[in-house]
Amino acid sequence: MRVMTRISLAIVFCVIAISHTVAQPATQPKPQTMPAPQAGPVNVPVGKVGVIFSAAFQDPKEGIGKFTVLLTKLNAEFQKTQDELNQTATKINQLQDEVTKLQASTAPVDPKTVQTKLEQIDQMKKDYQRKGEDAQTNYQKRRGEIFAPLQDDVGKALDAYAKSRGITLLIDGSQVEGILFAADNIDITKAFITDYNLKNPATASTTTPK
């Protein structure tokens, strides 16, 4: 809705009588005509757009080799915890099978035996969940510590790679919703991965933060 503002212009007529003579109104000056502004040259920025899918960096076969090396080291650190969780899960399943068989048995079964096993299962599930949550938290924290230096290095390398090829706008298709595909002439993912792996081979020493 537009609000219209009306401005009233008050026009005052001055009549001066001198010897019964009415003075003629003065001639109003003509408004000056402002010269039209001349259109100057407009600088239109020229840019080159590139698209990269950073999720491909961690592909175990076609991604950046150092990511795979560090991921293997990270998983090795938590392998013992994972084994313990797997063993607990196996014991829980075994106890549940025992309870199921006892409840389905036609022979007399001591209710206390079933109740004891059910309590064991309940306690083991609680321990399993708590240990699993702690392990997940520690894993994510350690992952951040291990991968941070490499991610920083890859970021710098990507910036240099784009600048050297005249790319002024680089879009990460893995972070922007809706980008499912990019034409080969602007998708630099594979080319960058190849270039980075060539300059930073996975066989080179990779320092793991303590």
C-alpha positions, 0 to 999 in steps of 0.5 A: 500500500502506497501512502501519497503525500500532498504538499499545498503550495501557498501563492501570495499575491501582493497588491501595492497601490501607489497614486491609484496605480496598480503595480504589475507583477514581476516576471518570474525567473525561468528555472535553469536547465541542469545539464543531463549527466553524461554516462561514463564507462561502467566497469563490469567485473569479469570472473571465473567460477569453479565448483569443487565437491570437498566430500570427495577428498575423503574417498578411500580410493579416489580421494586425497591419500593423506586423509585415508592414512590419517583415518586408518591411524584414527580407527586404530586408536579406537579399535580396542574400544570398538572390540569391547563394544562388539563383545558386549553387544554379542553377550547381550544377544546371547543372554536375550536368546537364553531368556527367549528359550527359557520363556518358550521351554515347556519344562519348569523354569525358575522365574528368578533365573529369568528375572536375573538374566533380564536384569543382567541384560538391562544393566549391560544395555545401559553400560553399552550405551554409556560407553558407546556415547563416550567413545563417540564423543572421544572419537569426534574430538580426536578426529578434529585434532588429527585432521585439523592440520591436514584440512588447513593445508588442503585449504591453502593448497586449494586457494593457491590452485584456484588463484593460479587458474584465474578462478575468482569464485569457488563454490563447494558443492558439498556444502551448498544445498541443491548443487548435485552436478557441475559441468566438467569445465567448472568442476575442478574436484578430480583435477585438484585431488590429482594435483594435491596427491602428486605434490603431497604423496600419502607415503610421505611422513604424516605427523599425527597430533598427540 
